[in-house]
Amino acid sequence: MDTRSLAAEFEPVAPPEAPFTTAALTERVRAHEQRASELLADVPADPSIPNEAVSEQLGAERPETTPAATPPADESAMRWLDEWRGYRSRAATVWGIYRAATGTDDSSLVAERRHSVRQELGTVRADISYLGPDPVAAVVNHAPIEDLLRESHSAVQPRRAFPNDPITAPVRAGDVIGRIERARGALADARELAPADGETNWETLARSAGRLRHSLARTTDGLEPYVQRRTDAFGFELTGTDHWLFREGVNTLEHQRRDAREARDDGRYATAILETGVALVSAELLSAVVTGIRDEQYPDEPSADDIREAAAAARTALTDRETTADAGLAEALRRPAVFRQRGVIEEMADGYRDNVKAYAGFTHAAMHARGVPAATEYISTQVP
């Protein structure tokens, strides 16, 4: 079934709100814009570079336009901020290429900046005390800060060494300088956007992350035969909706358990708690899918009306929710279902979701959303 025309009947649910105020994000963007302008001001618009290939590469790297001047109202404002960090990074890449191509060896500068970022990263991470009015709020508010610190750490790793003779490898030199500049931008964002008020919650979050690890292990223990043996655990072949629902359920749970484990091992306790909460939802979802398959609840070849019913169920589950004291936590746990519902509609419109995959996607989103209230209540009791 071609679902492209059917996609027009469905409305994507609204994406989550941005985790920071428009004013705070705009202030950070202005800082990236100023830094990029300073870097580009040192590079002539029509530089005289003997090597024609390098000159062309320099022109290709130089940003022709800037990202949008104002942020979106929803969570995509974080992508807007990321685009400005990318703009700043490209400006530094251009700056680095030009300096190397015109005879400047920035080896010492690169070593100094890389060391500086690593040192400050260590200081910022050590100083995080998870300030907030309560531990749950600290979890929600610090997860995006941990993401920024992780980006900075990744960008400053020497995956590509600065050339011994940058003058003969200016493009590579510029690439390294651009990555370090991205690391500096993400670190500055993390430092400036981190909550500055409230009580310290570090000990509570660290302890809670460990306790939730055991909770997740207990919850998923009975699902291991399905995670390890996949469809062989049923003793019969899965087809149609059964196949896709089970496949999405297993893959999602595996990825979320891995992300929770990595965050916990890395000391990113806010992220670990949120990822564990999402994984708990996914574990209950997979358990329900297994039961549904054995009880033959799902249509093998969904009709257009089946898809409409599944889409309506997903939208209802995502929009009919009570406002509670832990609404921020619930929103964070609901986030994967929101983007799944939006993604299914977009992929249907683009011709990438047939009837089975569309039905399975909507059903998965609905089941996830329905599992959020119980998971929110449980996480709240485990992060006292």
C-alpha positions in Angstrom: 0.0 0.0 0.0 1.3 3.5 -0.9 0.8 5.5 2.3 1.9 8.9 0.9 -1.6 10.2 0.3 -2.7 8.8 3.7 0.0 10.8 5.5 -1.8 14.1 4.7 -4.7 13.0 7.0 -2.4 13.0 10.1 -1.1 15.9 12.1 2.2 15.7 13.9 2.1 16.4 17.6 3.9 19.4 18.8 7.6 18.9 19.6 8.8 19.4 23.2 9.7 22.9 24.4 13.3 24.1 24.5 15.1 23.3 27.7 16.4 26.9 28.0 14.9 30.3 27.6 15.0 32.1 24.3 17.0 34.9 25.9 19.6 32.5 27.2 20.0 30.7 23.8 20.1 34.0 21.9 22.8 35.2 24.2 24.9 32.2 23.4 24.3 32.5 19.7 25.4 36.1 19.7 28.7 34.9 21.3 29.2 32.3 18.6 28.4 34.9 15.9 30.9 37.4 17.3 33.6 34.8 17.5 33.0 33.6 13.9 33.0 37.2 12.7 36.4 37.8 14.4 37.9 34.7 12.7 36.5 35.5 9.2 37.7 39.1 9.5 41.3 37.8 9.4 40.7 36.0 6.1 40.5 38.2 3.0 37.5 37.7 0.8 39.8 37.0 -2.2 43.0 35.7 -0.7 46.2 35.3 -2.7 47.1 31.6 -2.4 49.4 30.0 -5.0 48.0 26.5 -4.6 44.8 26.6 -6.7 43.3 23.5 -5.1 43.8 24.9 -1.6 42.3 28.2 -2.7 39.2 26.4 -4.0 38.9 24.5 -0.8 39.1 27.6 1.2 36.3 29.2 -0.8 34.2 26.1 -0.4 34.6 26.1 3.3 33.9 29.7 3.8 30.2 30.0 5.0 28.1 31.9 2.4 25.2 32.4 4.8 24.6 32.5 8.5 22.1 30.3 10.4 18.7 31.9 11.2 18.9 35.0 13.4 16.0 34.0 15.8 15.3 30.6 17.4 12.3 28.3 16.9 9.9 28.2 19.8 10.3 24.5 20.5 13.1 22.0 21.2 14.6 22.5 17.8 16.1 25.7 19.3 18.8 23.4 20.5 19.5 22.4 16.9 19.6 26.2 16.1 22.3 26.7 18.7 24.2 23.7 17.3 24.0 25.2 13.8 25.7 28.4 15.2 28.4 26.3 16.9 28.9 24.7 13.5 29.1 28.1 11.8 31.7 29.1 14.3 33.6 25.9 13.7 33.6 26.4 9.9 34.9 30.0 10.4 37.8 28.6 12.4 38.4 26.0 9.7 38.7 28.7 7.1 40.9 30.7 9.4 43.2 27.7 10.0 43.4 26.8 6.3 44.3 30.4 5.4 47.0 30.7 8.0 48.6 27.4 7.0 48.4 28.2 3.3 50.1 31.5 3.8 53.0 30.1 5.9 51.9 30.1 9.5 52.6 27.1 11.6 50.0 26.9 14.4 51.2 23.7 16.0 51.9 25.4 19.3 48.6 27.2 19.3 46.7 24.0 18.6 48.4 22.1 21.4 47.8 25.0 23.8 44.1 25.3 22.9 43.5 21.5 23.1 45.1 21.4 26.5 43.1 24.4 27.7 39.8 22.8 26.6 40.6 19.5 28.2 41.7 21.2 31.5 38.5 23.3 31.6 36.3 20.4 30.7 37.7 18.5 33.7 37.1 21.5 35.9 33.5 22.0 34.7 32.6 18.3 35.0 34.2 18.1 38.5 32.2 21.2 39.6 28.8 20.0 38.4 26.8 19.6 41.6 23.4 19.3 39.9 21.9 22.4 41.3 18.1 22.5 41.3 15.0 23.0 43.4 14.7 19.2 43.7 16.6 16.1 42.4 14.0 15.4 39.6 14.3 19.0 38.3 18.1 18.7 38.4 17.9 15.6 36.3 15.8 17.3 33.6 17.8 20.5 33.6 21.2 19.0 33.5 20.8 16.3 30.9 21.3 18.9 28.0 24.3 20.3 29.8 25.8 16.8 29.9 25.2 16.5 26.2 27.1 19.7 25.5 30.0 18.6 27.6 30.1 15.3 25.8 30.1 17.1 22.5 33.0 19.2 23.6 35.0 16.2 24.8 34.4 14.4 21.5 35.4 17.3 19.4 38.7 17.9 21.3 39.9 14.2 20.9 42.9 14.0 18.5 41.2 11.7 16.1 43.0 13.5 13.3 46.5 14.7 14.3 47.6 18.2 13.4 50.1 17.9 10.5 53.8 18.0 11.3 54.2 20.4 8.4 50.8 22.3 8.3 52.1 24.5 5.4 52.0 21.5 3.1 48.7 20.2 4.5 46.6 23.4 5.1 43.2 21.8 4.7 44.0 19.2 7.4 45.4 21.9 9.6 42.2 23.9 9.2 40.0 20.9 10.0 41.8 20.3 13.3 41.5 23.9 14.3 37.8 23.9 13.4 37.1 20.9 15.6 38.9 22.5 18.5 36.8 25.6 18.0 33.6 23.5 18.1 34.8 22.0 21.4 35.4 25.5 22.8 31.9 26.6 21.7 30.1 23.6 23.2 32.1 24.0 26.5 31.2 27.7 26.7 27.5 26.8 26.1 27.5 24.2 28.8 29.2 26.6 31.3 26.9 29.5 30.6 23.6 27.5 30.4 24.1 25.4 33.4 21.7 26.1 36.3 23.2 28.4 38.9 20.6 28.2 41.6 19.2 25.6 44.0 20.3 22.8 46.2 23.2 20.4 45.4 21.9 17.0 44.2 25.1 15.3 43.0 25.0 12.6 45.7 21.3 11.8 45.2 21.6 11.5 41.4 24.8 9.4 41.6 23.1 7.0 44.1 19.8 7.0 42.1 21.6 6.2 38.8 23.1 3.1 40.4 19.8 2.0 42.0 17.9 2.4 38.7 20.5 0.2 37.0 19.5 -2.7 39.1 15.8 -1.9 38.6 16.3 -2.0 34.8 18.2 -5.3 35.0 15.3 -6.9 37.0 12.7 -5.5 34.6 14.4 -6.8 31.5 15.5 -10.2 32.9 12.5 -12.0 31.6 12.9 -10.4 28.2 16.5 -11.6 27.6 15.4 -14.7 25.6 13.7 -12.4 23.1 16.6 -9.9 23.1 19.2 -12.6 22.6 17.4 -15.1 20.4 15.2 -12.6 18.6 12.4 -14.2 16.6 13.6 -17.7 17.3 12.3 -17.3 20.9 8.7 -17.5 19.5 9.2 -20.9 17.8 7.4 -19.6 14.7 8.2 -17.1 12.0 7.1 -13.5 12.5 5.6 -11.7 9.5 3.9 -8.3 8.8 3.1 -6.1 11.8 4.3 -8.7 14.3 7.8 -8.7 12.7 8.1 -4.9 12.6 6.7 -4.2 16.1 9.0 -6.8 17.6 12.0 -5.6 15.7 11.5 -2.0 16.7 10.8 -3.0 20.3 14.0 -5.1 20.6 16.3 -2.6 18.8 14.9 0.3 20.8 15.4 -1.4 24.2 18.9 -2.5 23.2 20.0 1.0 22.2 18.5 2.6 25.3 20.1 0.1 27.7 23.4 0.8 26.0 23.0 4.6 26.2 22.0 4.4 29.9 25.0 2.2 30.7 27.5 4.5 28.8 26.1 7.6 30.5 26.3 6.0 34.0 29.9 4.7 33.4 30.8 8.2 32.1 29.4 9.9 35.2 26.6 11.6 33.3 24.1 10.9 36.0 21.2 13.0 34.7 21.4 11.4 31.3 21.7 8.0 32.9 18.6 8.4 34.9 16.6 9.7 31.9 17.8 7.0 29.6 17.1 4.3 32.2 13.6 5.7 32.6 13.0 5.5 28.8 14.5 2.0 28.8 12.0 1.0 31.5 9.2 2.2 29.3 10.6 0.3 26.4 10.9 -2.9 28.4 7.3 -2.8 29.4 6.4 -2.0 25.8 8.4 -5.0 24.5 6.7 -7.2 27.0 3.3 -6.1 25.8 4.3 -6.6 22.2 5.4 -10.2 22.9 2.0 -10.8 24.6 0.2 -9.2 21.7 2.0 -11.3 19.1 1.3 -14.5 21.0 -2.4 -13.5 21.4 -2.6 -12.5 17.6 -3.7 -9.0 18.4 -2.0 -7.2 15.4 -3.2 -7.3 11.8 -0.7 -9.0 9.5 -1.4 -6.6 6.6 -3.0 -3.4 8.1 -5.6 -1.6 6.0 -5.9 2.1 5.6 -8.5 2.1 8.4 -6.2 0.2 10.6 -3.5 2.8 10.1 -6.0 5.6 10.8 -7.0 3.9 14.0 -3.4 3.4 15.1 -2.6 7.1 14.2 -5.5 8.3 16.3 -4.5 6.1 19.2 -0.9 7.5 19.1 -2.1 11.1 18.9 -4.5 10.6 21.8 -1.9 8.9 24.0 0.6 11.7 23.3 -1.8 14.7 23.8 -4.2 13.6 26.5 -2.0 13.9 29.6 -2.3 15.3 33.0 -0.2 18.2 34.3 1.7 17.0 37.3 4.6 18.2 39.5 6.9 16.0 37.5 5.7 17.2 34.1 9.2 18.0 33.0 10.3 14.4 33.7 7.2 13.0 31.9 7.9 15.2 28.9 11.5 13.9 28.7 10.4 10.3 29.0 7.7 10.9 26.3 10.1 12.5 23.9 11.0 9.3 21.9 7.3 8.7 21.2 6.8 12.3 20.1 9.5 12.1 17.5 8.5 8.6 16.5 5.0 9.8 15.7 6.3 12.9 13.8 8.9 10.7 12.0 6.3 8.1 10.9 4.1 10.8 9.3 7.1 12.4 7.5 8.4 9.1 6.2 4.9 8.1 5.0 4.8 11.4 3.1 8.2 10.7 1.6 7.2 7.2 0.6 9.5 5.4 3.1 6.8 3.7 5.3 4.5 1.1 3.8 1.3 0.1 5.5 3.0 -2.4 7.9 5.7 0.0 9.0 3.3 2.9 9.4 0.9 0.9 11.6 3.8 -0.5 13.6 5.3 3.0 14.1 2.1 4.5 15.3 1.3 1.6 17.6 4.8 1.7 19.0 4.4 5.5 19.7 1.0 5.0 21.4 2.3 2.1 23.6 5.4 4.1 24.6 3.2 7.2 25.5 0.9 5.1 27.6 3.8 3.7 29.6 5.2 7.1 30.5 3.0 7.9 33.6 3.9 4.8 35.4 7.6 5.2 34.6 7.5 8.9 35.7 6.0 7.9 39.0 8.6 5.2 39.6 11.6 7.4 38.6 10.3 10.1 41.0 10.2 7.6 43.9 13.8 6.4 43.0 15.2 10.0 42.9 13.9 11.3 46.2 
